[in-house]
Structure formats: C-alpha cells, structure tokens
C-alpha cells in the first residue's frame, strides 16, 4: 500500500476519538460505544459548540454510563507463536485509540467501529470530525438507538456542520 492509498486522519478526528476513549474510561466501560463517540464530538472545540444545542447531552451521558453491553468484537487469532509463549496483547477486529492523557488504549465496540468506518467512507483525502458527524447522522436514520442519542432532528445537525 502506498501513501496515496491511505486515508490521512486529521487532528480534530483523533482528538474526538481520544475524548471518546477517555469518556469510556470515565464511565467504566470496557469498550468505546457510540455514546462515548458523541461525547467526544461534543467535547471538540469546533464541532461541540455547533451541535451541543441540538443534541440532548443528558441522554447521551446516561447512555454512556449504561454502555455495558457486549462489544460484539472478536479477538483476532495470532499466527505461529512458539509453544509456551503468549502474544503481547489481545488483537481485536476493531481499532483502538489512546485516551486524552495517552495512558490507555480503548477499542471501539462494533457499533462505534461501524460509525468510524462510515465516516471514513465519506472522507475525501483526509478524514476529519465532520465526516464522523455525517456518518452519525446517516446511520441514525437507520438505527433507532443512534437517533435517540442525537435527537429527532439530524438534518439540523447536518446543516449546522455543513455551515462550518
């Protein structure tokens, strides 16, 4: 794979995902759930002030605190490891981000990973936080639990983000 084949992650997206990982840790979750991602977006200096009036924060915080469901991710088996040795860490079929302080890595659960991938599909050249918001809006139309997270007016969130 060449550099031209790779999608660059913008600093704002990395900041959102690190805030999401920190939110998961603060809520005692084993994985980053969509509610933690929404909290990460709300914490972003550019995105947060625009979407905060449109997203019911109390509901998102409640969902983040209750995000103890099974993550629906699988451990990826290691290749040939010499007998008696163990892999240095568990690999999973998802992606991990560091917390804001850089002390912990947190894997995304299957739903958060799906959101992350949907945002990547919308990116052209570089993946930024706006792509992630657009993915959240698109998926919320199809998924009732996401719609409940962001409120009943995703089109207003999209318009606000497009105006940035």
C-alpha positions as CSV (number, residue, x, y, z in Angstrom):
1,X,0.0,0.0,0.0
2,X,1.4,3.4,-0.9
3,X,0.9,6.7,0.9
4,X,-1.6,7.7,-1.8
5,X,-3.8,4.7,-0.9
6,X,-4.0,5.7,2.7
7,X,-6.6,8.0,4.3
8,X,-5.0,10.7,6.5
9,X,-6.6,11.2,9.9
10,X,-7.0,14.9,10.8
11,X,-6.0,16.1,14.2
12,X,-9.6,17.0,15.1
13,X,-10.8,13.4,14.4
14,X,-8.0,12.0,16.5
15,X,-8.9,14.4,19.3
16,X,-12.6,13.4,19.1
17,X,-11.7,9.7,19.3
18,X,-9.3,10.2,22.2
19,X,-12.0,12.2,24.0
20,X,-14.4,9.2,23.3
21,X,-11.8,6.8,24.7
22,X,-11.5,9.0,27.8
23,X,-15.2,9.1,28.2
24,X,-15.4,5.3,28.0
25,X,-12.8,5.0,30.8
26,X,-14.6,7.7,32.9
27,X,-17.8,5.7,32.6
28,X,-16.1,2.4,33.5
29,X,-16.7,0.8,30.0
30,X,-14.5,-1.9,28.6
31,X,-15.0,-0.6,25.0
32,X,-15.8,2.8,23.3
33,X,-19.6,2.8,22.4
34,X,-21.4,5.3,20.1
35,X,-22.5,7.4,23.1
36,X,-18.8,7.9,24.0
37,X,-18.1,9.0,20.4
38,X,-21.0,11.5,20.6
39,X,-19.5,12.8,23.9
40,X,-16.1,13.1,22.1
41,X,-17.8,15.2,19.4
42,X,-19.4,17.4,22.0
43,X,-16.0,17.9,23.6
44,X,-14.5,19.1,20.3
45,X,-13.7,22.8,20.3
46,X,-15.1,23.4,16.8
47,X,-17.9,20.7,16.5
48,X,-19.1,20.8,20.1
49,X,-20.5,24.3,20.3
50,X,-22.3,23.9,17.0
51,X,-24.0,20.6,17.8
52,X,-24.5,21.0,21.6
53,X,-27.7,22.9,21.3
54,X,-29.1,20.2,19.0
55,X,-28.1,17.0,20.9
56,X,-29.7,16.1,24.3
57,X,-26.5,15.8,26.3
58,X,-28.2,14.3,29.4
59,X,-29.5,11.4,27.3
60,X,-26.0,10.9,25.8
61,X,-24.3,10.9,29.2
62,X,-26.9,8.5,30.5
63,X,-26.3,6.1,27.6
64,X,-22.6,6.4,28.0
65,X,-22.9,5.5,31.7
66,X,-25.0,2.5,30.8
67,X,-22.9,1.2,27.9
68,X,-22.1,-2.2,29.4
69,X,-23.4,-4.3,26.6
70,X,-21.2,-6.9,25.0
71,X,-19.0,-5.2,22.4
72,X,-19.6,-7.7,19.6
73,X,-15.9,-7.7,18.6
74,X,-13.8,-10.8,18.2
75,X,-10.3,-11.5,19.2
76,X,-8.1,-12.0,16.2
77,X,-6.0,-15.2,16.5
78,X,-2.3,-14.8,16.3
79,X,-0.2,-16.5,13.7
80,X,2.5,-19.0,14.6
81,X,3.8,-18.3,18.1
82,X,6.4,-20.6,19.7
83,X,4.9,-23.1,22.1
84,X,4.8,-21.7,25.6
85,X,4.8,-18.0,24.5
86,X,1.8,-15.7,24.7
87,X,1.1,-12.7,22.4
88,X,2.0,-9.4,24.0
89,X,-1.6,-8.1,23.8
90,X,-5.0,-9.2,22.5
91,X,-5.8,-8.1,19.0
92,X,-9.4,-7.5,18.1
93,X,-11.3,-6.9,14.8
94,X,-11.7,-3.3,15.5
95,X,-9.5,-0.2,16.2
96,X,-8.2,1.3,19.4
97,X,-7.5,4.9,20.3
98,X,-5.5,6.3,23.2
99,X,-7.2,8.3,25.9
100,X,-6.5,12.0,26.1
101,X,-3.7,11.5,28.6
102,X,-2.2,8.8,26.5
103,X,-2.1,6.2,29.3
104,X,-4.7,3.8,28.0
105,X,-5.8,2.3,24.7
106,X,-9.5,1.7,24.2
107,X,-11.0,-0.4,21.5
108,X,-14.2,0.7,19.7
109,X,-17.2,-1.7,20.1
110,X,-18.8,-3.0,16.9
111,X,-21.3,-0.1,16.7
112,X,-18.7,2.6,17.2
113,X,-16.4,0.9,14.8
114,X,-19.2,0.8,12.2
115,X,-19.7,4.6,12.7
116,X,-15.9,5.1,12.4
117,X,-15.8,3.2,9.1
118,X,-18.9,5.0,7.7
119,X,-17.1,8.3,8.4
120,X,-14.0,7.1,6.6
121,X,-16.2,6.2,3.6
122,X,-17.4,9.8,3.4
123,X,-13.9,11.3,3.6
124,X,-12.1,12.6,0.6
125,X,-8.3,12.9,1.0
126,X,-8.5,13.3,4.8
127,X,-10.8,12.0,7.5
128,X,-12.0,14.8,9.8
129,X,-14.6,15.1,12.6
130,X,-17.2,16.5,10.2
131,X,-17.0,13.2,8.3
132,X,-17.8,11.4,11.5
133,X,-20.7,13.6,12.2
134,X,-22.2,13.0,8.8
135,X,-21.8,9.2,9.3
136,X,-23.6,9.5,12.7
137,X,-26.4,11.4,11.0
138,X,-26.7,8.9,8.2
139,X,-26.6,5.9,10.5
140,X,-29.1,7.4,12.9
141,X,-31.7,7.5,10.2
142,X,-31.4,3.7,10.0
143,X,-30.7,2.9,13.7
144,X,-33.2,3.9,16.3
145,X,-30.7,3.8,19.2
146,X,-28.4,6.3,17.4
147,X,-31.4,8.5,16.6
148,X,-32.3,8.5,20.3
149,X,-28.7,9.6,21.1
150,X,-28.6,12.6,18.8
151,X,-32.3,13.7,19.0
152,X,-35.0,13.8,16.4
153,X,-33.6,16.4,14.1
154,X,-30.4,15.0,12.5
155,X,-30.9,17.2,9.4
156,X,-30.4,20.3,11.6
157,X,-27.2,18.9,12.9
158,X,-26.0,18.2,9.3
159,X,-26.9,21.8,8.3
160,X,-25.0,23.2,11.3
161,X,-21.9,21.1,10.5
162,X,-22.1,22.0,6.8
163,X,-22.0,25.7,7.7
164,X,-18.6,25.3,9.5
